[in-house]
Amino acid sequence: MLFATLLLAALHILSPPHAHAFGTVDGILGQNTEHERITRLALSCRPGIGQRSSGDCFEANTMDNLAGAGGSFGAVGSPDSPVPLGHEAHCDDADFLDVPEYPQSREKATEMLQKCISHLRDRIQEGVTYAAEMLDDDLQLVPSEVDISGTSCTFRIPGGISFPGRAKCHVLEGFGGALHGVQDFYAHSNWADYAEPPYNRFNPPGLNRDDIAPLLDLRMTIPVADSVPHNLSTGCFVLPDTTEGFFGCENRITHATLEKDKGVIDRKTGKILVAGSPRGERFDGINFQRAVDLAVKDTRRQWHNFRNSIKRRYGPGVSNRMICAATRDDPKNDCQGRRIAVVLDSSDSQLDAESYRHRVAATKRLNSRLFPMNRMEPGGHPDEIMVITYDGRPKFVYPLGDPSGVDVALDNLGSIGHASPGEGLKFAIDPLMHGWDQREIVGKTGVVALTDGLDSVNPGLLKLELVRAQQEGIRVSVGLLSTGFEGTEKVRQRMGRSAPDVDTITAILHTGGLYAVIDNAVGQHNFMTLVESHGLTNADGTGASIILYRGVKVAALVSPVSTKHHFMYEAHAGEKMTFTVDCLNKYGDQRVAVTIRDINHNEEVGASVAMCGVDANIDFTATGDQWLEIIVESDPQDMVDGAVLVGVQSSRPLVEHDDSSVARLIHEVHQQIPFVGMSRWEIDREGPEVRGNGTLDLDDSDYEYIHSHGEPIEDVGMDGYAPDAVTTHSITSQPGMDLMAESQSSSMTTPLSGNYGPSTLPPNRSTITDTNWPADSTHASDGEESEIDADTSDTPDSNLPGQLNHPPMFLPEQNLAEPTSRPTILDLTYSTPPPSPSPLPSPSPLSPSFRKPPQSQHRSQHQLNNAQQPLPLPHSRRPRRPPPATTPASPASLMTWDHKYPIETRTTENSAKPTQRPLIQFKDAKLPRIKSWRSFMAKLIVFVGTWFALA
């Protein structure tokens, strides 16, 4: 295995880039980093010192990992990394020509295209799923999973070796792999091509399309057959790639005939400098230019939809944190430590008790989603919040500080006086900007204001403060309490206040925030959820679609350079909805087109046109649970600065937004992701198991157990250190126990079956005794004792004070007299129950019998670049199926498995909260392992032969 790996690595370095895709790296076959340049043109943040992402672009180092740099493939190029992925990764082999006796039918060509689309959908879902791994169960960022500043991602290893890596790298790889196929579609197909007759397999017809392909909307869950034009074709690919065709591509349209892979693209403008293929060069290079233009445009669409997919799956707030981590170079600092000001109208127009109760409750809910100091990991940056009211003059209800004390202050909030949101905003800006280095807070400040109208005494103050906020990088969101509250409109008229004009609304939107009209008291909760979903600050903004919530109408900025906006709404079966769109500007004579689409089925379900000042209403009844996309588009030639106001009325009752399931969802995703090959595991099997004994040799990474039945059992654990290089801890369990041992910076986590109360542990050697096994347990009878011996005598001056609680069970961090420079080894020995008369099913990473430990238990700072010596390449290991228990065995011959795992030891101070981190992190790769070595060798021989033929 090691020889094959090294051989492929050498070929990876020596071989030319493959000729069946937009070029990934510069090579001798004419590629000029087309994939990299297209990706950078579409998604790079604008150049400039201190340019930060607000979710719509990728910062420099992250972009290097996504697009590739300096000859590296990057995530987008990973499908081309030897050995290349198959036709489905590049949308090849979907060739068709409408002539008699063509070797491939339209149906077969569409089937091949469907395989490509299905593969790309899977890559998108892979990235969305791994986004959850960037957070722990407490919804905090995990620095070790998002930090790629020291060691770049490794996406595919020659030979297809599979092992897990940092979560951010997996997110980039899933998204980048999808981008690769999307970009290749335009290079390999006739979608955008212009061609002139006569048509034949050497000159296929072109579709001459200038729009991005609807069939590449990877959010769809239905087959693409209805979206495929009759004459759409890609090329048949096989090496050697010629226009005549070879092997299975004889008499077919080949990749060489249609490809527009090679050429030189200007890195700044996207204009082609050289079109390097016959099809691309035709008609003064128009086909290559079109392929590049549409690939850039569709890359932007895919990132927009990818962000929406994260938001749809994980909800507000959490999804913003994921997107921030995926796009920022320094997520630990940039995606934490926000400063938020909540400005509340407490004037006498807000004396309505129902409004008051919901306003306070909505603010408390927003505060609960912030991160106070007591929820932060060591070195983390907590959020800060202040609450300001204005009732004639602004005043602090809660000065800028930790969110933990806000609720008590809000309980004493009163109401009197008149509203002045301008005074409130002015009062908020100075504290937000005070006391921090400007570089540390840029884009991390925001204001959320609730009001029932503007102050007629000083109407211009709010506009001036909004301009100031925009200059300081403070995002401002304003919710206007509308006529839905009983008597509010009458009080507003009596007090001489009014709704904001178009200039004020556009000034709010220019800060990056939101303006919304709240229809009723409960709608204040949804307004806070809306603001959180959009982003409280520019740092956690996403630039994705705005999610609509009932009871709230939300505005989006419309201008000649901002003409198209996307909104989303989650509809439920039987729900009757009316979508309302209004255009707001000074002149009232412009129009916007409104289209509503079912995302999963990619079909239009409603359309209308809105005149400024006249609402457009579209009715729709959902036949099932579905996500709808509302697209509002204006003609840039007719549009002046203004806004569109979009809302939804529903037959469903308006209730407070429930996001209590978010943490559960993240935890469930954590459980579902297999960590095959990682140095941690949990065995939780029902019933008795096989018995035997064996030992583990840690001298290299190719080791096995041999138990008494003679059946090899591969180790799930992984280690790269010789056993004599480090000290050891040992944990031993007795029969009848399911045990998972894990290090947490010199502490050991040992969740067991059973209920454990507090237990004080003396130094060095400790015994934990369980006397509370459930009566119906399959492992032990009620009252039976089992014990774990924790031997830490090999660690100098170790001390294990504290309590052991369940679940989970922790031994607090050890206080070592001297820091150690190398990881120690955790020596885990445990025994299993007597054998069963029938074999057990083989554990699978996705089955309940093989489960990843809860997220809160497996995070670590120990990564590959922290190791003091090189680690051998790991390989995937899964426990094999135990043999049938036909060999008689003594009940005393219990199976013993010894595991030695690397754990981190370092000097620490006493801490009430143990560090919760994984044991080890290898470099990043994610690819199904090669299942047949014969197949692998055959592919290797073909690959090497092709390389020599092309070189």
PANU-434969 format. One record per residue (C-alpha): residue in one letter; z, x, y. Coordinates in steps of 0.5 Angstrom, whole numbers, plus 2048, in hexadecimal, padded with zeros to 3 digits. Layout:
N
aZXY
...
//
This chain:
951
m800800800
l802805805
f7FB809803
a7F7803804
t7FB80280B
l7FA80980E
l7F280880B
l7F180280F
a7F5804815
a7F080A815
l7EA806815
h7ED80281A
i7ED80881F
l7E680A81C
s7E280481B
p7DE801821
p7DF7FA823
h7DD7F481F
a7D67F2821
h7D87EA820
a7DC7E8827
f7DC7EA82E
g7DE7F182E
t7E57F282E
v7E57FA82F
d7E07FF832
g7DC80182C
i7D580482A
l7D27FD828
g7D27FB82F
q7D87F7830
n7DC7F8837
t7E37F5836
e7E07EE837
h7E67EA835
e7EA7EE839
r7E67ED83F
i7E57E683E
t7ED7E583D
r7EF7E9843
l7EA7E5847
a7ED7DF845
l7F47E0845
s7F67E6849
c7FB7E584E
r7F87E7855
p7F87EF856
g7FE7F185B
i8057F485B
g80A7EF859
q8057EA857
r8097E5852
s8077E084D
s8087D984E
g8067D7848
d7FF7D7849
c7FD7DE848
f8007E4844
e8037EA847
a8007F1846
n8047F4840
t8047ED83D
m7FC7EC83E
d7FB7F383B
n7FE7F1835
l7FA7EA835
a7F37ED837
g7F47F4834
a7F47FA839
g7F2802838
g7EE800831
s7F37FC82E
f7F17F582B
g7F67F182E
a7F87EA82C
v7F17E782E
g7EE7ED82A
s7F27ED824
p7ED7E981F
d7E97EE820
s7EE7F481E
p7EC7F6817
v7EB7F3812
p7E87EE817
l7EA7E6815
g7E57E2812
h7DF7DD816
e7E47D8818
a7E87DD81D
h7E17DE820
c7DD7D781F
d7D87DA81B
d7D47D7816
a7D37D0819
d7CB7D1819
f7C67CC819
l7BF7CB81B
d7BC7C481B
v7B67C5817
p7B47C380F
e7B77C880A
y7BC7CB80E
p7C17CF80A
q7C77CB80D
s7C87C480F
r7CB7C1815
e7D17BF811
k7D27C680E
a7D17C9815
t7D67C4818
e7DB7C5812
m7DB7CD814
l7DC7CB81B
q7E27C7819
k7E57CD815
c7E57D181C
i7E87CC820
s7ED7CA81B
h7EF7D281B
l7EF7D2822
r7F47CC822
d7F87CF81D
r7F97D6822
i7FB7D1828
q8007CE824
e8037D5821
g8047D7828
v8077D182A
t80C7D1824
y80E7D8825
a80F7D782D
a8167D482A
e8187DA827
m8187DD82F
l81F7D982F
d8257D882B
d8287D2829
d82C7D2830
l8257D2833
q8267D9836
l8217DE837
v8227E3831
p8207EA835
s81E7ED82E
e8197E882D
v8167E8834
d8167EF836
i80F7F3834
s8107F883A
g8127FE836
t80E7FD830
s8077F9830
c8067F482B
t8027F5824
f7FE7EF822
r7FB7F181C
i7FC7F7817
p7F67F9813
g7F67F780C
g7F97F080F
i8017F280E
s8057EC810
f80C7ED813
p80F7EA819
g8107EC820
r8127EA827
a8117E3828
k80D7E482F
c8087E882B
h8077E3826
v8067DE82C
l8017E282F
e7FE7E4828
g7FD7DC826
f7FA7DB82D
g7F67E182D
g7F37E0826
a7F17D9829
l7EE7DC82F
h7EA7E082B
g7E67DB827
v7E57D782D
q7E27DC831
d7DE7DE82B
f7DB7D782B
y7D77D8831
a7D57DF82F
h7D37DC828
s7D07D6829
n7CA7D282D
w7CF7CE831
a7CD7D1838
d7C77D4836
y7C07D3839
a7BA7D3835
e7B37D1835
p7AE7CF82F
p7AC7D082A
y7B27D0826
n7B47D3820
r7B97D781D
f7B77DD821
n7B77D9827
p7BC7D3826
p7BD7CE82B
g7C27CE831
l7C67C9833
n7C67CB83A
r7CE7C883B
d7D27CB841
d7D87C783F
i7DE7CA83B
a7DD7C7834
p7E17C1833
l7E27C282B
l7E67C882D
d7EB7C4830
l7F07C782B
r7F57C182C
m7F17BD828
t7F47BB821
i7ED7B781F
p7E77BA81C
v7E27BD821
a7DC7BA81E
d7DB7B5823
s7DB7BA828
v7D67BE825
p7CF7BE828
h7C97BD823
n7C67C4825
l7CC7C8826
s7CC7CE822
t7CF7D5821
g7CD7DB81D
c7CD7DD816
f7D17E3815
v7D17E9810
l7D07F0810
p7CC7F3812
d7CA7EE817
t7C37ED819
t7BE7E881B
e7BB7E8814
g7C17E6811
f7C47E980B
f7C87E7804
g7CA7E0806
c7C77E080D
e7C07E080B
n7BB7DB80E
r7C17D9813
i7C27DA81A
t7C67E081A
h7CC7E381E
a7C77E8821
t7C27E3823
l7C77DF827
e7CD7E4829
k7CE7E5831
d7D47EA82F
k7D27F0832
g7D17F283A
v7D57F4840
i7D97EF844
d7DC7F184B
r7E37F184A
k7E47EE851
t7DF7E9852
g7DD7E784B
k7D67E884C
i7D27EC847
l7CF7F3848
v7CB7F4842
a7C97EE83C
g7C97F2836
s7C67EE831
p7BF7EB830
r7C27E3831
g7C67E5836
e7C17E983A
r7BC7E483A
f7BA7E0841
d7BE7E6845
g7C47E6841
i7C67DE843
n7C87DD83B
f7CD7E383B
q7D07E1842
r7D07D9840
a7D47DB83A
v7D97E083E
d7DA7DA843
l7DC7D583E
a7E07DA83A
v7E47DB841
k7E57D4842
d7E77D283B
t7EC7D783B
r7EF7D4841
r7EF7CD83E
q7F27D0837
w7F87D383B
h7F97CD83F
n7F97C9839
f7FD7CE835
r8027CD83A
n8027C583A
s8037C6832
i8097CA833
k80C7C5838
r80A7BF834
r80E7C282E
y8147C5831
g8157C0838
p8177C283F
g81B7C8841
v81A7CC83A
s8137CC83A
n8137CF841
r8177D583E
m8137D6839
i80C7D683D
c8107DB842
a8127E083C
a80B7DF83A
t8087E1840
r80D7E6844
d80D7ED842
d8157ED843
p8177E6841
k81F7E8840
n81F7E9848
d8197E584A
c81B7DF846
q8227DE847
g8277DE84D
r8247D8851
r8277D6858
i8277CF859
a8297CA85E
v82A7C385E
v8297BF864
l82C7B8864
d82B7B2869
s8327AF869
s8317AB86F
d8337A3870
s82C7A186D
q82E7A4867
l8357A0866
d83279C860
a83679D85B
e83179D855
s82D7A2859
y8337A785A
r8357A7853
h82E7A9851
r82D7AE856
v8347B1854
a8327B184D
a82B7B484E
t82E7BA852
k8337BB84C
r82D7BB847
l8297C084B
n82F7C484B
s8307C4844
r82A7C7843
l82B7CD847
f82F7D3844
p8367D5846
m8397DB845
n83D7D983F
r8367D883B
m8337DE83D
e8327E4838
p8357EB83A
g8307ED840
g82D7E7841
h82C7E4848
p82F7DD849
d82D7D784D
e8307D5854
i8307CF857
m8337CB85D
v8337C485F
i8327C2867
t8337BB86A
y8307B9870
d8347B3874
g8337B487B
r8337BB87A
p8327C0873
k8387C2870
f83A7C6869
v83C7C1863
y83C7C885F
p83B7CF862
l8367D385F
g8397D5858
d83A7D4851
p8377CE84E
s83E7CD84A
g8417C9850
v83C7C5853
d83E7BE84F
v8457BE852
a8427BF859
l83D7B9858
d8427B4856
n8457B585D
l83E7B3860
g83F7AE866
s83A7AA86A
i83A7AA872
g8357AB878
h82D7AC878
a8287B0874
s8257B6876
p8227BA871
g81F7BF876
e8267C1878
g8287C1870
l8227C686E
k8247CA874
f82B7CB872
a8297CD86B
i8247D286C
d8297D886F
p82E7D8869
l8287D8864
m8257DE868
h82C7E2869
g82F7E7865
w8297E9861
d8247EE861
q81E7EB863
r81A7EE85D
e81F7EB858
i81F7E485A
v8177E385C
g8157DD859
k81C7DB856
t81E7D685B
g81D7CF85C
v8207C8860
v8207C185D
a8217BC862
l8227B4861
t8227B0867
d8207A9869
g81C7AB870
l81B7B0875
d81F7B087C
s81B7AD882
v81F7B2886
n81C7B8884
p8167B7880
g8137BE881
l8197C187E
l8187C0877
k8107C3877
l8137C987B
e8187CA875
l8137C9870
v80E7CE873
r8147D3873
a8167D286C
q80E7D386A
q80F7DA86D
e8157DC86A
g8127DA863
i8177D4862
r8157CE85E
v8177C7861
s8167C085E
v8187BA861
g8197B385E
l8187AD863
l81D7A7861
s8187A1862
t81979A863
g81B79985C
f82379985E
e825793860
g825793868
t82379A869
e81D79886C
k820794871
v825799873
r82079E874
q81C79A879
r82379987C
m8257A087D
g81E7A287F
r81C7A6879
s8157A6875
a8117A986F
p80E7B0871
d8077B1873
v8027B4870
d8037BB874
t80A7BB871
i8087B986A
t8037BF86A
a8087C486D
i80D7C2867
l8077C3862
h8057CA865
t80C7CD864
g80A7CC85C
g80F7C685C
l80E7BE85B
y80E7B885F
a8107B285B
v8117AA85D
i8177A8859
d8177A0857
n81E79F855
a8257A1854
v8247A484D
g81D7A784F
q8217AD852
h8237AF84B
n81B7B084A
f81A7B3850
m81F7B984F
t81B7B9848
l8157B984B
v8177BF850
e81A7C384A
s8137C2846
h80F7C484C
g8147CA84D
l81A7CB852
t8177D1855
n8117D5855
a8137D984F
d8147D484A
g80E7D084D
t8087CF848
g8027CD84B
a8017C8846
s8007C1846
i8057BC849
i8097B8844
l80A7B1847
y8107AD846
r8117A6847
g8147A484E
v8127AA851
k80B7AB855
v8097B2856
a8047B585B
a7FF7BB85A
l7FC7BF85F
v7F57BD860
s7F07C2865
p7E97C5864
v7EC7CA860
s7F07C685C
t7EC7C0859
k7EE7BF852
h7F57BD850
h7F87BB849
f7FE7B7847
m8017B5840
y8057AF83E
e8087AE837
a8067A7835
h8097A382F
a80679E82A
g80679782D
e80779A834
k80479783A
m80279B840
t7FF79B847
f7FD7A184A
t7FD7A1851
v7F97A6856
d7F97A785D
c7F67AB862
l7FA7AE868
n7F67B186E
k7F67B0875
y7EF7AD875
g7EF7A886F
d7E87A886E
q7E87AC868
r7E77AB860
v7EA7AE85A
a7E87AD853
v7ED7AB84E
t7EC7AC846
i7F17AB841
r7F07AE83A
d7F37AE833
i7F57B6832
n7F57B582A
h7EF7B2829
n7EB7B4830
e7E97AE832
e7E97AA838
v7ED7A4839
g7ED7A2840
a7E97A4847
s7E97A284E
v7E87A4855
a7EE7A485A
m7EC7A4862
c7F17A7866
g7F67A1868
v7F479D863
d7F779E85C
a7F379E856
n7F679B850
i7F579C848
d7F8798843
f7F979B83C
t7FC799835
a7FE79E830
t7FC79D829
g8017A2827
d8057A8829
q8007AC82D
w8007B1833
l7FB7AF839
e7F87B383E
i7F77B1845
i7F17B5849
v7F17B4850
e7EA7B7853
s7E87B785A
d7E17B985D
p7E27C0861
q7DD7BE866
d7E17B8868
m7E87BA868
v7EC7BD86D
d7F47BE86C
g7F87B9869
a7FB7B6863
v7FA7B285D
l8007AE85B
v8007AC853
g8057A8850
v8067A3849
q80979C848
s80B79B841
s80E79583D
r81379983A
p81A79983D
l81B79E842
v8217A383F
e8247A9841
h8207AF83E
d8237B1838
d8227B9836
s8287BA831
s8237BB82C
v8207C182F
a8257C682C
r8257C3825
l81D7C4826
i81D7CB827
h8237CC822
e81E7C881D
v8187CD81F
h81C7D381E
q81E7D1817
q8177CF815
i8147D6817
p8147DB811
f8167E2812
v8147E580C
g8157EC80C
m81B7EC811
s8217EF80F
r8257E980F
w8257E380A
e8297DD808
i8297DA801
d82C7D3800
r8297D17F9
e82C7CB7F6
g82F7CC7EF
p8307D27EA
e82B7D87EA
v8297DE7E6
r82D7E37E5
g82C7EB7E4
n82E7F17E8
g82A7F67EC
t82A7FB7F1
l8267FD7F8
d8238037F9
l822804801
d81E80B801
d817807802
s815800804
d8127FF7FD
y8187FD7F9
e81A7F87F4
y81F7F57F0
i81F7F57E9
h8247F07E6
s8277EF7DF
h8217EB7DC
g81C7F07DE
e8187EC7E4
p8177F07EA
i81A7EC7F0
e8177EF7F7
d81D7EF7FD
v81C7EB803
g8207F0807
m81D7F680A
d81F7FD80C
g81D80380F
y82280880E
a82580C808
p82C80A806
d82F811807
a82D81080F
v83280B811
t83980980F
t83A80280B
h83D7FC80C
s83E7F7805
i83F7F0804
t8407ED7FD
s8407E67FB
q8427E37F5
p83F7DE7F0
g83D7D77F3
m83C7D97FA
d8357D97FE
l8367DF803
m8327E1809
a8347E880C
e8327EA813
s8347EF818
q8357ED81F
s8367F4823
s83B7F781E
s83E7F081C
m83C7EC816
t83A7E5815
t83B7E180F
p83A7DA80E
l83C7D7808
s83C7D0804
g8437CD806
n8477CC80C
y84B7D180F
g8517D1814
p8537D7818
s8557DD815
t8587E4818
l8557EA815
p8597F0815
p8557F7816
n8517FB810
r8517F680A
s8527EE80B
t8527E9806
i84F7E2808
t8517DC803
d84E7D5803
t8537D0800
n84F7CA802
w8487C97FE
p8467C27FE
a8477BE7F8
d8407BD7F7
s83D7C47F8
t8397C77F3
h83C7CE7F4
a8437CD7F2
s8487C87F1
d84D7C57F6
g8527CA7F7
e84F7D07F4
e8507D67F8
s84B7DB7F9
e84B7E27FE
i8477E7802
d84A7EE802
a8477F1809
d8487F8808
t8477FC80F
s84B80280D
d84580780E
t845805815
p84980A819
d84F80681D
s84C7FF81C
n8507F981E
l84E7F281C
p8537EE820
g8527E6821
q8507E081E
l84B7DE819
n8487D781A
h8437D3816
p83E7D1818
p83C7D6819
m8417DC817
f8427E281B
l8457E881B
p8467EA822
e8437F1825
q8467F7822
n8497FC827
l846803825
a84A809828
e84380D829
p83C80A829
t83780B823
s83080D825
r82D80A81E
p82E80381B
t833803815
i8317FF80F
l8347F980D
d8357F9805
l8357F2803
t8377F07FB
y8377E97F9
s8377E67F2
t8347DF7F0
p8367DA7EB
p8357D97E4
p82E7D87E1
s82A7D17E1
p8277CF7DB
s8207CE7DF
p81D7D27E4
l81E7D17EB
p8187D17F0
s8167D77F4
p8197D77FB
s8147D6800
p8157D8807
l8137D1809
s8187CD804
p81F7CB805
s8217D1800
f81F7D6804
r8217D580B
k8217DA811
p8287DA814
p82A7D681A
q8277D9821
s82E7DA824
q82F7DF81E
h8297E381E
r8287E7824
s8287EE825
q8277F382A
h8257F8825
q81D7F9825
l8187FE822
n818802828
n820803828
a820806821
q82180E821
q81C80F81C
p81580C81A
l816806815
p81180580F
l80C7FF810
p80F7F980D
h80C7F4808
s80D7ED807
r8127EC801
r8147E57FE
p8187E47F8
r8147E27F2
r8167DD7ED
p81B7DE7E9
p8197DE7E1
p81C7D87DD
a8237DA7DA
t8217DA7D3
t8257E17D2
p82C7E07D0
a8307E37D5
s8387E37D5
p83B7DF7DB
a83E7E67DE
s8377E97DF
l8377E77E6
m8317E97EA
t8327EE7F0
w82E7EF7F5
d82F7F57FA
h82C7F5801
k82C7FA806
y82A7F880D
p82A7FC813
i82F7F9819
e8317FC820
t8377FF821
r839801828
t83F80182D
t8417FA830
e8467F7834
n84A7F1831
s8467EB832
a8487E4830
k8417E382E
p83E7E7829
t8377E982A
q8327E5826
r82C7E9824
p8277EB81E
l8287F181A
i8217F481B
q81A7F381F
f8147F681C
k80E7F7820
d80A7F1821
a8057EE81C
k8037E7819
l7FE7E6814
p7FE7E480D
r7FF7E9808
i7F97EB803
k7FA7E77FD
s7F67EB7F8
w7F57F37F8
r7EE7F27F5
s7EC7EE7FA
f7EE7F27FF
m7EB7F87FC
a7E57F57FC
k7E57F3803
l7E77FA805
i7E17FD801
v7DC7F8805
f7DF7FA80B
v7DF80180A
g7D8801808
t7D67FD80E
w7D9801812
f7D5807810
a7CF803810
l7D0801817
a7D380881A
//
